Amino acid sequence: MVYRLGIDVGSAYVSAAVMRDGRLEVLPLGGQDARMPAVLFVRPDGEFLAGRAAQRRSLAEPARAARDFVRRLGDPTPLLIAGVPYPPQALIAHLLGLVAETAARRFGGPPEAVTLTYPACWSPYKADLLLGALRQADFDGAPDLEVISAPVAVAAQHAHRTGASAEDLVAVYDLGAGSFDAAVVGGRGPTLLGTATGMEQFGGFDLDEALLAHVLAAAGVPDGTGSATGITDPGRLAWRSRLRAECAEAKELLSEDSETEVSVDTGGGSEQVVTVTREQFERIIRPALVATVKGLRRALRSVPVEASELDGVLLHGGCARIPLVQQLLAEELGPNVSFDLRPPEEIALGAALLAAGFPALGVDADDVVPMQTVVIGAPLATSLPPSDPHLSQPGMRSYPPVTPVPGAVGGSSDVAAFEDATALGAGVGSKADLDPDTEYNPVPAAVGASAGGAGGGGGNRSHRAGGGVGGFVRRRPWVPVAAAAVLIPAVVLGILLPSSGGGGGGGASTGQTLQSAKEAADQRQIEAAEALPAAAAATPTPSATTAAPSAVPVANRVLAGGSVEVAPITETAYALYRQKSDDVSVSVDAVNTDDGYARLCKGQVDLSGASYALDPTPGCGEQQVVGFEVAHETLPVVVDTSNTWAKCLTLGQLHKIFGNESPATSWNQVDPSFPDVPLSVYGPDQSSVPYAFFNASVNGSRDGGRNDYAGHGDGAATARGVASAKGAVGYLDFPSLAANTDRLRGVEINSGSGCVYPTLTAAQNGKYLPLCKPLFIYVNRASLKKPAVAAFLNFYLANGETIAEDAHYVPRDDAEIADATGKIKELTKGVKPVAQS
């Protein structure tokens, strides 16, 4: 019998569907549910069990089971099952082989074509590995094998089911067990529009872990390890596996009821019952779910399309059924957007349609648009108290930042990556340990600017057998804000855009080449060093050649100082403000946090950036200045993916690696349990602020780094260095890690409160201590009476999310932005509008 087969291999379940004789139907894979659990179990005789039988056996003997291995694809470290190593690709191929056997028995032979889906947030490299697993499965010579992104399959089934027209636009929100996807798809093709966003290492399994951590804490029962992967006792593994299954069931029940109970075996034949309410669960998971909703918003912006222009939002994945998900989506997208919660088999049905030649626009495997990966790393580790702020999506800040050709529209003024700061709660380092005059020195760079919807309309059909995809996923190039940066004499760095009526053209042009960032940064440092005494004595005044446009009155000019790390955020705010109005000009004079605060208190600047929360000083306290948190920054420690031993490091071990007191040259000198593998160290240049911040946090002073350390200019160079050697270790900025998850692995840090992975959550709530911190802007209260300052700061705080993202930092969450916006509105109540020239 002629038929085409579509398969969806998720982290939790496998679904399949067939198209035959013009009919589309689900292929039952066993049990009451047509889906098969994506679980494998190795019996003592070496035979595999799969599906529900494997799931049942795994509760008693978890060491013999493999689950959640789909998102491990691409990890060179095999999974140990009953002491035997298995590559993730081989396990996926085994599951696919079982589907092939089921289909062949039912229909009397192999399919003519097979289409397999993958998360849109996967890189082409991982998609090609999945295609390799499909080839390894026994489909008895099926001539046509391909893999497609899941949102395309969902949209194909939607178009087939509803008869959607070629003009229809739908968004897909897919929150499954192991990953999250958000994409916009259009037409009966269907075609993936703009850039899909996603979380490659976040899904329902991670929500289960978060609920498990909450239950254990409530019961007062220790987990036994800072990381679940560290448990080796068979009895403890079985205990945790059963409790995790209970938490997964509780998660599902809380979608239907306001509370449920979880029984915890506390040993000695006794147990403790923990009541979990929906309110508690939502408080734990809200920050991560907000990040997914913001991911969907970014997917819309990349097209670009407004939510009101959509013909609907298709919700897929088990966690999309959580009431809070739909509540947050409705709040974000507005009341006029319709949501359609689709059944679990929808992806497989769409894949079968595409296998049968359902209309679609095809692209070669090498032409697939790389997806924007939002988050890396491990599960949500713990419940979060209400006071934990800033959990949305991470900004993708360039590292190093690039400097535009002076006067060129479309350049970026992001010229400094980090600034002096103390470690939060670490108990090491202080502001005095850091050189206040050090500015990060980027390396030469040429950047091709790209429109936000790069690749839009090009489709995302498939990888086909024989096509192949090489290399690693690359982050979509950052699109510089349409702004011109100029250097003002002394140490003033300002963004001065032409007025709307002036010449100079529009936005950034594709492929624009920027000047050497290092040369520009070196020149800035020379000018700053020469002019620093004068700058400290008086407020710098722009020269006639670089002053703000003459159309802007002096009274409408805003002076900003402080941290060079916060300066790009303020500059981005001004660039976006200029798109709205040209009635205000802003000059940014960035030296360091202390200098900016001193000048703020003297009234020499209106605003001042700070790399740490400032304590009131005599004569300049809360009555004179007011502060607002604007973003976060994080420095993850990384190793290459072949490093299987350095999963969690203490501050003492980090000091052995990076400190100058008898630094380790082999991993077994860091910890005797580690192998005797040569250790090599990578990171930013010694003159950079990231280097100063890291060493002050880990080694006690900015000069505490090892003497044989050879710094590298940017995150890309650090990533290449770490990935090039098995024993390499380094640190870089969070976006660079997110762009290199195919070849780097973040390292958990234990600063005394357990191991914390550099995930989205840890980066944004300040738990990856001591290597993450918030950033602030302070304003002189007297300056708030100035119409220009009031107008600019109201815009700055109200648009904090977009500004932080465009500046490539991590923004605050909606609640924090709303609080800041309300506060600044109250402070500027009654201030007159900006006077027009």
ABEGO torsion letter per residue (X at the ends): XBBBBBBBBBAABBBBBBBBGGBBBBBBAEEABABBBBBBBBBAAGBBBBEAAAAAAAAABAAABBBGAAAABGBABBBBBGGBBBBAAAAAAAAAAAAAAAAAAAAGEBBABBBBBBBAABBAAAAAAAAAAAAABBAGGBABBBBBBAAAAAAAAAAAAAGBBAABBBBBBBBBAABBBBBBBBEAOBBBBEBBBBBAABBAAAAAAAAAAAAAAAAGBBAGBABAAABABAAAAAAAAAAAAAAAAAAAAAAABABBBBBBBAEGGBBBBBBBBAAAAAAAAAAAAAAAAAAAAAAAAAOBBBAAABAEBBBBEAAAABAAAAAAAAAAAEAABBBBBBBAAAAAAAAAAAAAGBBBBBBBAAABBBBBBABBEBBBABBBBAABBGBBBBBBBBOBBBBBBBGBBGBBABABABBBBBBBGAGBEBAAABBAABBBBBBBBBBBBBBAABGBGAEBABBBBGAEBBEBBBBBBBBBBBBBBBBBBEABBBBBBBBAABBGEBBBBBGBBBBBAAAAAAAAAAAAAAAAAAAAABBBBBBAAABBBAABBAAABBBBBEBAAAAAAAAAAAAAAAAABAABBBBBBBABAAAAAAAAAAGABABBBBABBBBBBBGBBAAABBBBBABBBBBBBBBBAABAABABBBAAAAAAAABABGBBABAAAABAABBBBBBBBBEBBAABAAAAAAAAAAAGBAAABBAABBBBABAAAAAAAAAABAABBBBBBAAAAAAAAAABBBBBBBAGAEBBBBBAAAAAAGABOAABBBBBBBBBAAAAABAAAAAAAAAAAAAAAAAAAAAGBBBBBAAAAAAAAAAAAAAABGBBBBBBX
